[in-house]
Amino acid sequence: MPIANMFEGEWVEVEAPRGGKGVVRNRKLLGEEDLQTPVMGVSYGIVPPSAAIGLHEHPTEQDFYVILEGQGRAVVDGEERQVGPGDVFVNSLGGNHALENTGDTDLVMLAWCVRATQ
């Protein structure tokens, strides 16, 4: 049984992720090799103030984001909304999404990427 801790492991820093801005840190918790489901991966991410994950599409999968800390602006399938702790959002299959930190502290999140099933 795979066990991961979101406070342990290597950080990957991504500059201007998906055409966004700033540097976002990501820690892979679980990958396809750990799972027996359509879940492609689970990660723990930090989006610093003013940083953003740019608008991008998911033609064959959906991303689920859970905001743990901070404040941001999410765009999901063309709809914009302010998000904060406790908010969960997901793009539609074939849809798109983006996330920007609009607060003064780190925006902390968990993300799941799930492949569509046939």
NORSUL-V625559 format. One line per field, one symbol per residue. burial: b if it has 16 or more other C-alpha atoms within 10 Angstrom, else e. A space follows every 10 residues. Layout:
burial = ???
This chain:
burial = eeeeeeeeee eeeebebeeb bbbbbbbbbb eeeeeeeebb bbbbbbbbbb bbbbbbbbee bbbbbbbbbb bbbbbbbeee eebbeeeebb bbbebbbbbb bbbeebbbbb bbbbbeee
